Amino acid sequence: MTTGAVWLATWLAQGSAGMQWEPQASGTTVRLRGVSAVDGRVAWASGDKGTVVRTTDGGATWTRAPVPDAEALDFRDVDAFSDRTAYVLSIGAGDRSRIYKTTDGGAHWTLQFTNTRPGAFFNGMAFWDERHGVAFSDPVDGHFVVITTEDGGATWKPVPEGALPAALAGEAGFAASGTSIAVHGTSHVWFGLGGSVARVLHSADRGKTWSVAPTPLATGEGAGVFSLYFWSPMAGIAVGGDYKQPEVKTGTAALTLDGAGRRWTVPEKGLGGYRSCVAPLTREKKPWLIAVGPTGSDVSKDSGRTWEPLDRAGFHAVSTPPRTRDTAWAVGEEGRIAKLRLTDAAPAPKPEPP
């Protein structure tokens, strides 16, 4: 390694603004794609081979919460509400798309939904509260497939096809982190798409009526919107890009500030490449954003207008506690789990290059 490369690696390893990823022992080596932080001590993660793990001590220990007869399933999404209650969603064609729920910390699971519609492939779910949720699938025969629950998942009902805009040829969703669907408040929901176009659909009434808008994110077979986060009904961010070209920085992020995602614009300074998940973060008593992907992570201190690199470690998903947003967990390949350590000390000054 050259002297210049050593200097750069040292600087990058310091993290951004007093932040650093600290690896944790997950107890598994499978690919993890879903993560849900409840608070500073409780978090759940999910992934391939029916894997679900949970921590209740801030990540000092992670324990398995096995789902019966699910070894062949890939749990791309987990939404947790406490150390006891969590939902997981598996992806795949046909009956591989399922939703399970536990109310006793993973000791027992209830199968709540199994897809029976030919051609459907569910990508993610989101919840307004513990009883009210929504999930979406790739289009089938030119129609989007959306289901909702109002009773804690005991029943999931399809949204009538006529309520949704028509799907375009070559349009599909992505299940990289289970976060290409997002909710806000008690009724707003958005989900993002890719392929031939990179659009975002929005409903302000829990799926009864919908609108749709294009975004400037990359398009193509492996490109589009991979993750969404809205901090108000008026403002939000979409991240993604082309997962087949993860180093490409263009077409990886877009902002909407005009209400419900009708118009999307490109940030002034963008992400370091394709990113599969974005989440809010409270730092220095201000709202920040953090985005992760296979080539690294980035942070924004100004609601997504400008971004700076945090670390080169690759992750698939990131989550922060909904009430405090003061820490983050990220998950990735080979059972990788890391917790973001926030320090009060001022960041080390950037060293002068040799």
N, C-alpha and C positions, 0 to 999 in steps of 0.2 A: 504494500500500500504506500502510495506516495505521501510526502509530507502534507501536501494540500488536502489529500483525501482524509488523512488522520485528523486534520484540523476540522474539516467539515463533519466527520463522524462524531467528534467530540462535542461540537456545537449542537448537532441534532439530538444527541443523547441527553442533553440537559433538559429537553422538553421546552414547552412554551409557557411563559408567565407562571413559573412555579408549579408546573404540572408534569407528572410522570406516570407511565403505566407500570404497575407492579404485578408480575405474574402470580397466579394462585394455582394451587393443586386441585384440579377438577375431579380427579379420580377416574377419568375416562380418556380414551384416545380417539374417539370418533369426531367427525366434523360437527361442530356446534354452529347453529344458524339463528337460533332465537334466544333472546334474553329479556327479562323483565325485572327491574329493580322496584322493590316495594318501599324500602327506606334504607338507612345506612347500614343495616344489619341483615336484611332479608332480600334475597334475589333468587330467581329461578332461571335456568337455562335449558335449552332443548336442542336436539339434533338428530343425526342419522341413527339407524338401528333402534328406533323406539326409545331413544335416550332422553331422560329428564333428570336434572340434578338440581339441588336446592342448598342454599346456605342460610343459616339463621344467626351467624356470628360474624358478619362482615366479610366473609370469605376465608376465614381461618380454616374452615372445613367445609367441604361440599359432600353431600350424600345423595345417593341415587333415590329416585322416586319412580320405580319401574311401572310402566303401563302394561297390563297383562296382554299377552298374545300380540304385541306390537313390534316385535323384533324386525319386521320387514318394512316398517313405516319410517318416514323421514319427517320429524317434527320441526318445521321451519318457523313456527310462531308459538310463543307462549305469552299469555297475559295473566299476571298474578295480582291479587288484591290483598294478600296477607301471607303469613307463614303457613296458613292452612288451605287457602282457596286459590286455585289457578286453573286456567283453561289452556289446552294445547291443541294445535291444528297440524295435521299431517297433509302433505301434498301428494299429488299423483293422479293419474287417470282413474276414472271409475270409482270403485269403493275404497281406493287408497286415500282419497280426500275425506278426512274425518275430523271431528271435534270431540275431545274428551274433557272431563272436568273432575277435579278432586276438591273435597272440602275438609280433608283430614291430613293435609300435609303430604299427600302422595301415597299414603298407605293403601287407599282404594281409589279407583277411577271409575267414572261412569261414561260410557259411550253415548254421547248426546246426538250426534249427527253423522250419518254415513251417506255420501253422495250416491244417488242412484241414476243420475241423468247421464246418458252416454255423451261423451265428448267434453264433459265439464272437468275442470282442473282448478282447484281452489288455491289461491295465492296467499291469503292473509285474512286476519280478523282484527277488530278493534272494538272497544267497549266505552260507552258513555258513563256507565257505572256498572256495578257488579251484576245487575240483572238485565241491562239493555245493551245489546251488542249487534254487530254486523260483520258479514264476511262476503268475499267476492271471488268469482271464478273467471277464468278466461271465457271469451264469448263462445257461444254454441250456436251454429247456424245463423250467424249475424246478430245474435242477441246476447247482451250481457246477462250474467247470472249473479244475483245478489240475494242473500238470505239475512233475515234479522230475527232476534229473539227479544222478548219482553218479560221473560220469566226465568232468567238465570240459565238459559240454555236448555230448559226442559223441552221446549219446542222451538224449532227454527222454521220460519215461514219464508217462502220465496217472494221477492218483490215482483209484481206483475211486469211482464216484459214491456208492455206499452208505456210504463212510467219512465223507462230508460231510453236514451238516444240509441240509434242504431250503431252497431260496431262496424268499423271499416275493415276492408280486406287486409289481412296480414297484421291485425292489431291483437295484442295479447298483454297479459300482465306478467309481473316478475315476482317470484317467491324467495328472493335471495335472503331476506331478513324478516319477512312477514310484516314489513312496515310500509309497503306501497299503498296501504290504506290507513287513514288517520281520521280521528274525530276531534270535535271541540265542543265544549259546553254540554248541552243536553240534547242537541238535535243535528248539528252539522256533521257531515261525513264527506270525505274525498277519497278517491282512489285513482292511482296513476297507471299509465299504460305505455307500451313501447312497440317496437317492431316497425311497421310501415309509417307510423306517426307516434309522437310522444304527447298524448293528451291527458288531461285530468278531468274527471267527472266529479260533480259536486251536488249534494242535496242538503238543504237547510231544514228538512222536516223528516229526518230519519228514513229517507228513502222513498217517500211518497212521490216527489217530483225531483227532476234532475236537470242540470245544465252541463255543458261540456266546453272546454277551451284548450287550444293548442299551447304547447310550451316550446322553448328553444332548445330543449335537451336533444342529445344525439338520437338519431333513428337508424334502424337497421335490424338485422336478425337478432343480435344480442344487445340492443341498445334501447334506451328509453328512460322512463321514470322508475326508480327502484325504491325510493323512500320519500315520505312526506312528513312534514311537521307544521302545524298551524298554532301560533301563539295567540291568535284572536280570530274571530270570524272574517276579519278584513285582511289578515296578513299571514303569510306562510312561506315555506321553502320546499322545493323539490330537488333531490339529488339523484344522480345516476350516472349515465354515460354509456359506454360500450364495454361490457365485461370481457369481451374477447380482445380488447385493446386497452388494458387497464392503465397504461401510462399516459394515454391521451388526455389532455386537460380540458379541451374544448367540449362544450355540450354536456357538462357534468353538473351544473347547478342553475337554478332559476328562482326568482323571487316574485311574489305577488303581493301588492300593497293596496290594491284598488277594490277589495271586497270580494270574498268568495272565490278568488282565482279566475276572474274573467280575463285578466291580462298578466302575462308573465314576462319578466325582463332578466337579462344576464347580469350577474354581480360585477362590480368594478374590478375586483381581483378574485379569481376563482379558486377552485380546489386543485389539489396536486395530482388528480387523476380520477378514474372511475371510483365512485363511492356508493356503497350498498346500503348505508343507513345513516340517518341524521337524528340528533336528539338535542333537547335544550340542556343548558348547564348554567348554574348560578355561580358566578365568580366575581370577587371584589364587589359583592352586593349588586351586580349588574347581570342582566340576561345575556348569556353567550349561547353559541351553538357549537356542537361537536359533530364531525362526520368521520366515518371509518370506511375502509375498503381494503382490498388485498395488498395494496402497495403502501398503505400508511393511513394516518389520521391527520385531521386539520381542525383548527378552531377559528371561530369568528367572534369578535367582540362587539360587532355593530349590526346584529340581526341579519347576518348573511351577506352584507354588502361587500366586505373584504374578508379574505381568509389567509391564515398563515399555517405552515406545517407544524404539527405537534410531534409526530414520531413516525418512523418507517415501518414499525411492526404492523403486520397485516391482520385485519379482523373482518368479520362478516356483519356483525350487528353490535349495537351499543344501546344502553338504556340508563336512564337516571331516575331517581325517586320522584314521583309526581308532586309531592308537597314541597320538598326542599331543593331538589335539583343540584345538591351540593357535592355529589360524587357521581361516578359512572362505572358501570361494568361493561366490558366488551368480550366477545367470544369469537372463536375462529377455528382454524384447522387443527386436527389432532388433539382435540379436547382443550384447546387454548382458552383460558379465561384470565383476564387481567382487570384490576381495579385501578381507577385513576386516583392517584394521590395528589391532593391539593395542599400546597404549602403557603404559609403567610409570608415567607421571606421573599424579597424582591428577586426576580430572575437574574441569573448570572449574566454579566455583560458579554456581548458577542466578542469573541476573541479576534484579534487582528490576524488576517491570513498571513502565512509566511511569504 
